[in-house]
Amino acid sequence: MSPSRRSFLKTSAAVGGALGLGAMPSLALGESATGPVPAPPSRSGRARKPLSILVIGGTGFTGPEQVEHALARGHKVTVLNRNKRRPDFFKGKTEVEQLIGDLNDDVSALKGRSFDAVLDIPTTSPAWVRNVAQYLAGRVKHYTFISTISVYPDNSKPDRDESDPTTPLPEGLDPYTAVPEQVSRNYGALKTFSEQEVEKHYPGINLVIRPGLIVGPLDPSDRFTYWPARIDRGGEVMAPGTPSDPVQFIDSRDLAEWTIRMIETQEKGVYNATGPAKPLSIAEMLYGIKAVTTAGAQFTYVPADFLREKDVRGWRHMPVWLPPEGATAGFLRRNCARALAKGLSFRPLAVTAKDTLDWSKTRPEADQKKLADGGIAGIPATKEAEVLTAWHAKQKAASS
């Protein structure tokens, strides 16, 4: 683990313990047969009773935050992965046990093992749930599955909650043998079926969390990072739609802290998990990000129909945003009242923005150049300038 990555993870764990986690009631698994009984708050920020937690995955974007926060709370963590994406990621951490296995075909490292809780982070294929269950079904007290709000096929109506219908499997698709191309095309349907597989193997002891867009330091997708990086370059910044258009996202550290708390209290059921707690507009997000920079960026809002005319797409070229109309009217307006009632909380936007920007500046120069060129998410600087010039010309013509 690089020094910059390690410092971010340690900082997030320490801050999480200091800012409220010690003040949250905790309950060990199986502590009460009649329902959760809040334990006295721990000033140290550590759980009242340490748990043995298996983390499936753990070395991607959100996994390290989950592992580090579980450790900060005093839990014993075992990770199961191929140990290939980031080899020996937790090497040197004696409190983390590494098991090597491939979710596709060999998870025999789990044979004979039992855990208080399982946190399943990376699963996109129902076969992965099934393969793990052949060893763990009946040997764990609680199973948490990280799903996605992409399980909902209808995003045309704002404020829809967890009762919204999920995506059925398309006819002819075998969920257990889907190849990567099929998984990509049927992401929502396969996540839905994976949820059902979890209920099948761990009935009555499972928690399904459906996050929205996850953001923050270490995010390789650039789906939020684009904005702090672009605003920090200064100048005229093209903003999508109108200033009041809604946005939703969750800092990976907020998701991690809440997830571990939910595991500690053995919560069950389905929860949407995105934020913030109160509606946030694209203008509030952009100006909130600008506040942590000194570049003096200026925003020019370009209407959705003009962006479509210039082949500028929401989410891809204008990250975090989709037109709040038609089929996407409710995509960034998901109801998260259930999670909020269970203590889901959010750090200030300024913290997420600054930490993301600071981390982005530590990335290799090639990655930073790729980000400026449109990369995985965002619009290339040259394309942005072209669209802005065309928009100004159209306005000028309309006013003459």
VEXBALO-731951 format. One record per residue (C-alpha): residue number from 1; residue in one letter; x, y, z. Coordinates in nm, 4 decimals. Last residue first. Layout:
BEGIN
 resi resn        X        Y        Z
  NUM    A        X        Y        Z
...
***
This chain:
BEGIN
 resi resn        X        Y        Z
  400    S  -2.9174   4.0070  -3.1847
  399    S  -3.0146   3.8205  -2.8675
  398    A  -3.0655   3.4801  -3.0267
  397    A  -2.7438   3.5074  -3.2240
  396    K  -2.5461   3.5882  -2.9091
  395    Q  -2.7005   3.2976  -2.7245
  394    K  -2.6180   3.0597  -3.0073
  393    A  -2.2612   3.1875  -3.0269
  392    H  -2.2224   3.1433  -2.6505
  391    W  -2.3426   2.7852  -2.6792
  390    A  -2.1083   2.7088  -2.9693
  389    T  -1.8094   2.8474  -2.7805
  388    L  -1.9064   2.6476  -2.4702
  387    V  -1.9375   2.3320  -2.6773
  386    E  -1.5950   2.3797  -2.8364
  385    A  -1.4268   2.4614  -2.5046
  384    E  -1.5704   2.1467  -2.3419
  383    K  -1.4556   1.9375  -2.6383
  382    T  -1.0998   2.0691  -2.6036
  381    A  -1.0962   2.0094  -2.2276
  380    P  -1.2107   1.6505  -2.2721
  379    I  -1.5422   1.5798  -2.0960
  378    G  -1.5743   1.3758  -1.7801
  377    A  -1.5802   1.0095  -1.6904
  376    I  -1.3374   0.7337  -1.7850
  375    G  -1.0820   0.9746  -1.9207
  374    G  -1.2102   1.3059  -2.0521
  373    D  -0.8711   1.4470  -2.1454
  372    A  -0.8193   1.6165  -1.8094
  371    L  -0.8682   1.2787  -1.6371
  370    K  -0.6231   1.1129  -1.8743
  369    K  -0.3679   1.3802  -1.7908
  368    Q  -0.4144   1.3115  -1.4201
  367    D  -0.3750   0.9395  -1.4767
  366    A  -0.0554   0.9915  -1.6785
  365    E   0.0846   1.2181  -1.4070
  364    P   0.0488   0.9424  -1.1506
  363    R  -0.2040   1.0179  -0.8783
  362    T  -0.1105   1.2415  -0.5850
  361    K  -0.3153   1.5342  -0.7164
  360    S  -0.6243   1.3157  -0.7200
  359    W  -0.5811   1.2490  -0.3482
  358    D  -0.5856   1.6186  -0.2632
  357    L  -0.8883   1.6712  -0.4881
  356    T  -1.0793   1.3822  -0.3317
  355    D  -0.9921   1.4965   0.0212
  354    K  -1.0964   1.8519  -0.0620
  353    A  -1.4279   1.7544  -0.2210
  352    T  -1.5269   1.4990   0.0432
  351    V  -1.4426   1.7394   0.3242
  350    A  -1.6191   2.0334   0.1565
  349    L  -1.9288   1.8190   0.1011
  348    P  -1.9607   1.7846   0.4780
  347    R  -1.9601   1.4313   0.6206
  346    F  -2.2770   1.2326   0.5783
  345    S  -2.4929   1.0258   0.8099
  344    L  -2.6818   0.6966   0.7902
  343    G  -2.8278   0.6527   1.1374
  342    K  -3.0937   0.3866   1.0940
  341    A  -3.3673   0.6434   1.0248
  340    L  -3.1438   0.7829   0.7513
  339    A  -3.1281   0.4377   0.5955
  338    R  -3.5073   0.4065   0.5859
  337    A  -3.5507   0.7617   0.4554
  336    C  -3.3277   0.6983   0.1539
  335    N  -3.5712   0.7933  -0.1240
  334    R  -3.4026   0.8091  -0.4622
  333    R  -3.3903   1.1496  -0.6321
  332    L  -3.0904   1.1140  -0.8622
  331    F  -3.2553   0.8528  -1.0840
  330    G  -3.5990   1.0095  -1.0473
  329    A  -3.6370   1.2111  -1.3673
  328    T  -3.4132   0.9728  -1.5646
  327    A  -3.6783   0.8267  -1.7994
  326    G  -3.8409   1.1641  -1.8643
  325    E  -3.6925   1.4594  -1.6791
  324    P  -3.4226   1.5388  -1.4276
  323    P  -3.1514   1.5244  -1.6983
  322    L  -2.8622   1.3228  -1.5546
  321    W  -2.5768   1.4521  -1.3408
  320    V  -2.3015   1.3000  -1.1250
  319    P  -2.0620   1.3200  -1.4218
  318    M  -2.1112   1.5482  -1.7243
  317    H  -1.9344   1.3538  -2.0004
  316    R  -2.0438   1.0043  -1.8975
  315    W  -2.3133   1.0712  -1.6334
  314    G  -2.4990   1.3042  -1.8700
  313    R  -2.4027   1.2846  -2.2321
  312    V  -2.2526   1.5518  -2.4536
  311    D  -2.3413   1.4627  -2.8115
  310    K  -2.3584   1.8295  -2.9189
  309    E  -2.7349   1.8164  -2.9727
  308    R  -2.7692   1.6301  -2.6436
  307    L  -2.5840   1.9125  -2.4664
  306    F  -2.8155   2.1640  -2.6316
  305    D  -3.1209   1.9725  -2.5050
  304    A  -2.9782   1.9527  -2.1525
  303    P  -2.9244   2.3256  -2.1212
  302    V  -2.5700   2.4660  -2.0787
  301    Y  -2.4899   2.6264  -1.7461
  300    T  -2.1762   2.8404  -1.7437
  299    F  -1.9773   2.8220  -1.4225
  298    Q  -1.6808   3.0391  -1.3254
  297    A  -1.3665   2.8961  -1.1660
  296    G  -1.1671   3.1187  -0.9304
  295    A  -0.8734   2.8804  -0.8851
  294    T  -0.8554   2.9069  -0.5077
  293    T  -1.0122   2.5698  -0.4290
  292    V  -1.2144   2.4342  -0.1368
  291    A  -1.5101   2.6674  -0.2036
  290    K  -1.5260   2.5550  -0.5658
  289    I  -1.6413   2.2117  -0.4496
  288    G  -1.9330   2.3614  -0.2596
  287    Y  -2.0064   2.5854  -0.5571
  286    L  -2.0315   2.2791  -0.7803
  285    M  -2.2422   2.0776  -0.5366
  284    E  -2.4789   2.3632  -0.4571
  283    A  -2.5192   2.4319  -0.8286
  282    I  -2.5881   2.0635  -0.9034
  281    S  -2.8619   2.0698  -0.6431
  280    L  -2.8689   1.8839  -0.3131
  279    P  -3.1819   1.7482  -0.1448
  278    K  -3.1395   1.6881   0.2306
  277    A  -2.9798   1.3801   0.3863
  276    P  -2.6981   1.3759   0.1323
  275    G  -2.7218   1.1216  -0.0012
  274    T  -2.7143   0.7613  -0.1045
  273    A  -2.7926   0.4352   0.0667
  272    N  -3.1128   0.2554  -0.0264
  271    Y  -3.1842  -0.0053   0.2380
  270    V  -3.3138  -0.3623   0.2248
  269    G  -3.3769  -0.5884   0.5228
  268    K  -3.1781  -0.6864   0.8288
  267    E  -2.9756  -0.5076   1.0951
  266    Q  -2.7349  -0.7107   1.3072
  265    T  -2.6422  -0.4138   1.5273
  264    E  -2.2715  -0.4553   1.4564
  263    I  -2.3378  -0.5164   1.0868
  262    M  -2.5362  -0.1928   1.0609
  261    R  -2.2512  -0.0069   1.2329
  260    I  -2.0066  -0.1579   0.9824
  259    T  -2.2253  -0.0437   0.6946
  258    W  -2.2600   0.3073   0.8373
  257    E  -1.8850   0.3586   0.8626
  256    A  -1.8205   0.2155   0.5179
  255    L  -2.0914   0.4203   0.3451
  254    D  -1.9681   0.7384   0.5101
  253    R  -1.6140   0.6509   0.4038
  252    S  -1.7199   0.5859   0.0444
  251    D  -1.8730   0.9337   0.0276
  250    I  -2.2306   0.9088  -0.0968
  249    F  -2.3940   1.0549  -0.4072
  248    Q  -2.7082   1.2356  -0.5185
  247    V  -2.7630   1.5251  -0.7598
  246    P  -3.0690   1.7350  -0.8380
  245    D  -3.1050   2.0002  -1.1134
  244    S  -3.1500   2.3456  -0.9582
  243    P  -2.8579   2.5133  -1.1362
  242    T  -2.9957   2.4118  -1.4775
  241    G  -2.8693   2.1565  -1.7246
  240    P  -2.4994   2.0750  -1.7173
  239    A  -2.2092   2.2942  -1.6040
  238    M  -1.9305   2.4029  -1.8386
  237    V  -1.6424   2.5530  -1.6451
  236    E  -1.4952   2.8867  -1.7477
  235    G  -1.1515   2.9315  -1.5962
  234    G  -1.0114   2.7321  -1.3062
  233    R  -0.8010   2.4165  -1.3097
  232    D  -0.9319   2.3429  -0.9594
  231    I  -1.2844   2.3281  -1.1007
  230    R  -1.1776   2.0482  -1.3345
  229    A  -1.0071   1.8407  -1.0660
  228    P  -1.2881   1.8889  -0.8146
  227    W  -1.5449   1.8015  -1.0852
  226    Y  -1.3727   1.5060  -1.2496
  225    T  -1.3284   1.3312  -0.9148
  224    F  -1.7015   1.2609  -0.9020
  223    R  -1.7330   0.9996  -1.1761
  222    D  -1.3535   0.9676  -1.1935
  221    S  -1.3922   0.5853  -1.1984
  220    P  -1.0746   0.5076  -1.0000
  219    D  -1.2171   0.6274  -0.6667
  218    L  -0.9277   0.6374  -0.4164
  217    P  -1.0559   0.9506  -0.2411
  216    G  -1.4305   1.0099  -0.2565
  215    V  -1.7402   0.8926  -0.4387
  214    I  -2.0054   0.6177  -0.4375
  213    L  -2.2974   0.6814  -0.6747
  212    G  -2.6074   0.5214  -0.5261
  211    P  -2.5822   0.2504  -0.2671
  210    R  -2.8243  -0.0412  -0.2335
  209    I  -2.7560  -0.2201   0.0942
  208    V  -2.9011  -0.5678   0.1461
  207    L  -2.8904  -0.7111   0.4998
  206    N  -2.9312  -1.0825   0.5608
  205    I  -3.0172  -1.2981   0.8601
  204    G  -3.3753  -1.4014   0.7861
  203    P  -3.2861  -1.6366   0.5046
  202    Y  -2.9128  -1.6766   0.4358
  201    H  -2.8958  -1.9103   0.1350
  200    K  -3.2140  -1.8106  -0.0466
  199    E  -3.2052  -1.4475   0.0694
  198    V  -2.8525  -1.4109  -0.0705
  197    E  -2.9607  -1.5711  -0.3982
  196    Q  -3.2440  -1.3203  -0.4224
  195    E  -2.9973  -1.0350  -0.3834
  194    S  -2.7817  -1.1973  -0.6515
  193    F  -3.0884  -1.2054  -0.8776
  192    T  -3.1257  -0.8287  -0.8378
  191    K  -2.7548  -0.7725  -0.8974
  190    L  -2.7886  -0.9844  -1.2103
  189    A  -3.0825  -0.7778  -1.3366
  188    G  -2.9120  -0.4448  -1.2663
  187    Y  -2.5863  -0.5425  -1.4378
  186    N  -2.7467  -0.6974  -1.7451
  185    R  -2.5267  -0.5511  -2.0198
  184    S  -2.2082  -0.5716  -1.8099
  183    V  -2.2875  -0.9215  -1.6850
  182    Q  -2.3599  -1.0359  -2.0400
  181    E  -2.0196  -0.9125  -2.1582
  180    P  -1.8509  -1.0754  -1.8586
  179    V  -2.0056  -1.4187  -1.9297
  178    A  -2.3310  -1.5266  -1.7635
  177    T  -2.3141  -1.8870  -1.6391
  176    Y  -2.5059  -1.8672  -1.3127
  175    P  -2.7601  -1.6065  -1.4191
  174    D  -2.8634  -1.8072  -1.7270
  173    L  -3.0080  -1.5463  -1.9612
  172    G  -3.2776  -1.6820  -2.1959
  171    E  -3.5487  -1.4352  -2.1016
  170    P  -3.4160  -1.1258  -1.9353
  169    L  -3.3767  -1.1523  -1.5585
  168    P  -3.6125  -0.9244  -1.3707
  167    T  -3.5110  -0.5717  -1.2631
  166    T  -3.6452  -0.4513  -0.9298
  165    P  -3.9904  -0.3215  -0.8386
  164    D  -3.9953  -0.0160  -0.6063
  163    S  -4.0482  -0.1137  -0.2423
  162    E  -3.7040   0.0211  -0.1535
  161    D  -3.8151   0.3808  -0.2095
  160    R  -3.9248   0.6043  -0.4953
  159    D  -3.8728   0.9751  -0.4325
  158    P  -3.8727   1.0891  -0.7951
  157    K  -4.0454   0.9037  -1.0802
  156    S  -3.8879   0.8077  -1.4141
  155    N  -3.6186   0.5797  -1.2740
  154    D  -3.7885   0.2507  -1.3603
  153    P  -3.5484  -0.0429  -1.3883
  152    Y  -3.4469  -0.0415  -1.0199
  151    V  -3.1519  -0.2755  -0.9575
  150    S  -2.9249   0.0174  -1.0448
  149    I  -2.9786   0.1357  -0.6875
  148    T  -2.6906  -0.0984  -0.6060
  147    S  -2.6053  -0.4144  -0.4092
  146    I  -2.3650  -0.4554  -0.1186
  145    F  -2.4684  -0.7776   0.0530
  144    T  -2.4453  -0.8129   0.4286
  143    Y  -2.4702  -1.1599   0.5843
  142    H  -2.5297  -1.2264   0.9543
  141    K  -2.4822  -1.5176   1.1939
  140    V  -2.2566  -1.7289   0.9742
  139    R  -2.2078  -2.1064   0.9496
  138    G  -2.5498  -2.2140   0.8214
  137    A  -2.4593  -2.1271   0.4627
  136    L  -2.0828  -2.0677   0.4678
  135    Y  -1.9248  -2.3461   0.2611
  134    Q  -2.1686  -2.4008  -0.0259
  133    A  -2.2747  -2.0405   0.0317
  132    V  -1.9528  -1.9037  -0.1193
  131    N  -2.0227  -2.0689  -0.4533
  130    R  -2.3888  -1.9647  -0.4504
  129    V  -2.3085  -1.5997  -0.3848
  128    W  -2.0465  -1.6034  -0.6608
  127    A  -2.2881  -1.7755  -0.8973
  126    P  -2.5254  -1.4824  -0.8568
  125    S  -2.2693  -1.2702  -1.0461
  124    T  -2.2082  -0.9061  -0.9604
  123    T  -2.0480  -0.9676  -0.6210
  122    P  -1.7820  -0.7171  -0.5165
  121    I  -1.8707  -0.6203  -0.1569
  120    D  -1.9990  -0.9215   0.0382
  119    L  -1.9615  -0.8443   0.4094
  118    V  -1.9952  -1.1601   0.6151
  117    A  -2.0679  -1.1679   0.9863
  116    D  -2.0061  -1.3692   1.3015
  115    F  -1.7876  -1.6055   1.1055
  114    S  -1.7416  -1.9791   1.0607
  113    R  -1.4778  -2.1710   0.8639
  112    G  -1.4781  -2.5430   0.7823
  111    K  -1.4148  -2.4854   0.4137
  110    L  -1.3667  -2.1157   0.3395
  109    A  -1.0338  -2.1718   0.1601
  108    S  -1.2419  -2.3868  -0.0758
  107    V  -1.3441  -2.0707  -0.2596
  106    D  -1.2631  -2.2078  -0.6024
  105    D  -1.4627  -2.1545  -0.9232
  104    N  -1.5861  -1.8078  -0.9996
  103    L  -1.5303  -1.6546  -0.6584
  102    D  -1.1581  -1.7201  -0.6899
  101    G  -0.9846  -1.7810  -0.3601
  100    I  -0.7013  -1.6643  -0.1398
   99    L  -0.7637  -1.6055   0.2282
   98    Q  -0.5835  -1.3158   0.3950
   97    E  -0.6193  -1.2628   0.7699
   96    V  -0.6160  -0.9015   0.8864
   95    E  -0.5095  -0.8185   1.2465
   94    T  -0.1448  -0.8825   1.1590
   93    K  -0.1444  -0.5963   0.9124
   92    G   0.1952  -0.6458   0.7504
   91    K   0.0482  -0.7534   0.4202
   90    F  -0.2926  -0.5946   0.3716
   89    F  -0.2585  -0.5350  -0.0032
   88    D  -0.0555  -0.8512  -0.0518
   87    P  -0.1153  -0.8355  -0.4267
   86    R  -0.3364  -0.5487  -0.5433
   85    R  -0.5593  -0.6940  -0.8147
   84    K  -0.4108  -1.0398  -0.7716
   83    N  -0.4808  -1.1543  -0.4169
   82    R  -0.7679  -1.3633  -0.5542
   81    N  -1.0006  -1.2469  -0.2790
   80    L  -1.1217  -1.3400   0.0694
   79    V  -1.0510  -1.1035   0.3556
   78    T  -1.0611  -1.1945   0.7237
   77    V  -1.1200  -0.9170   0.9750
   76    K  -1.1174  -0.9231   1.3548
   75    H  -1.3209  -0.6304   1.4865
   74    G  -1.1937  -0.3478   1.7065
   73    R  -1.3934  -0.0571   1.5647
   72    A  -1.0811   0.0743   1.3906
   71    L  -1.0413  -0.2687   1.2319
   70    A  -1.3932  -0.2533   1.0892
   69    H  -1.3142   0.0975   0.9644
   68    E  -1.0004  -0.0191   0.7892
   67    V  -1.1760  -0.3127   0.6257
   66    Q  -1.4706  -0.1081   0.5011
   65    E  -1.2442   0.1704   0.3724
   64    P  -1.0236  -0.0846   0.1987
   63    G  -1.3274  -0.2387   0.0290
   62    T  -1.4690   0.0794  -0.1238
   61    F  -1.2288   0.1193  -0.4159
   60    G  -1.0993  -0.2349  -0.4651
   59    T  -0.8982  -0.4441  -0.2178
   58    G  -1.1656  -0.5772   0.0169
   57    G  -1.3169  -0.8570  -0.1865
   56    I  -1.5342  -1.0737   0.0353
   55    V  -1.4925  -0.9351   0.3856
   54    L  -1.5305  -1.1995   0.6553
   53    I  -1.6020  -1.0445   0.9930
   52    S  -1.5177  -1.1939   1.3320
   51    L  -1.6816  -0.9606   1.5788
   50    P  -1.5514  -0.7486   1.8650
   49    K  -1.8012  -0.6625   2.1397
   48    R  -1.8787  -0.3111   2.2558
   47    A  -1.7509  -0.1677   1.9278
   46    R  -1.4671   0.0825   1.9412
   45    G  -1.5082   0.4592   1.9164
   44    S  -1.2907   0.5061   2.2234
   43    R  -1.5665   0.6848   2.4103
   42    S  -1.7909   0.3847   2.3745
   41    P  -2.1608   0.4576   2.3858
   40    P  -2.3679   0.2427   2.6215
   39    A  -2.5291  -0.0473   2.4374
   38    P  -2.8525  -0.0101   2.2501
   37    V  -3.0794  -0.3142   2.2832
   36    P  -3.1657  -0.4631   1.9471
   35    G  -3.4509  -0.7119   1.9512
   34    T  -3.6008  -0.9847   2.1682
   33    A  -3.3253  -1.2432   2.1478
   32    S  -3.0589  -0.9913   2.2462
   31    E  -2.6813  -0.9917   2.1971
   30    G  -2.6903  -1.2229   1.8945
   29    L  -2.4457  -1.0039   1.7054
   28    A  -2.2995  -0.7329   1.9258
   27    L  -2.4947  -0.4136   1.9686
   26    S  -2.3707  -0.0578   1.9264
   25    P  -2.5134   0.2820   2.0195
   24    M  -2.3555   0.5692   1.8247
   23    A  -2.1507   0.8174   2.0256
   22    G  -1.8245   0.6406   1.9560
   21    L  -1.9080   0.6619   1.5907
   20    G  -1.9730   1.0330   1.6246
   19    L  -1.6745   1.2063   1.4812
   18    A  -1.3751   1.0546   1.6561
   17    G  -1.3965   0.6985   1.5276
   16    G  -1.4715   0.8098   1.1747
   15    V  -1.1873   1.0613   1.1875
   14    A  -0.9446   0.7893   1.2875
   13    A  -1.0645   0.5485   1.0201
   12    S  -1.0616   0.8152   0.7509
   11    T  -0.7134   0.9284   0.8538
   10    K  -0.5773   0.5758   0.8504
    9    L  -0.7219   0.5158   0.5054
    8    F  -0.5900   0.8421   0.3663
    7    S  -0.2461   0.7827   0.5183
    6    R  -0.2247   0.4334   0.3740
    5    R  -0.3196   0.5501   0.0270
    4    S  -0.0592   0.8289   0.0328
    3    P   0.2081   0.5986   0.1765
    2    S   0.1447   0.3350  -0.0959
    1    M   0.0000   0.0000   0.0000
***
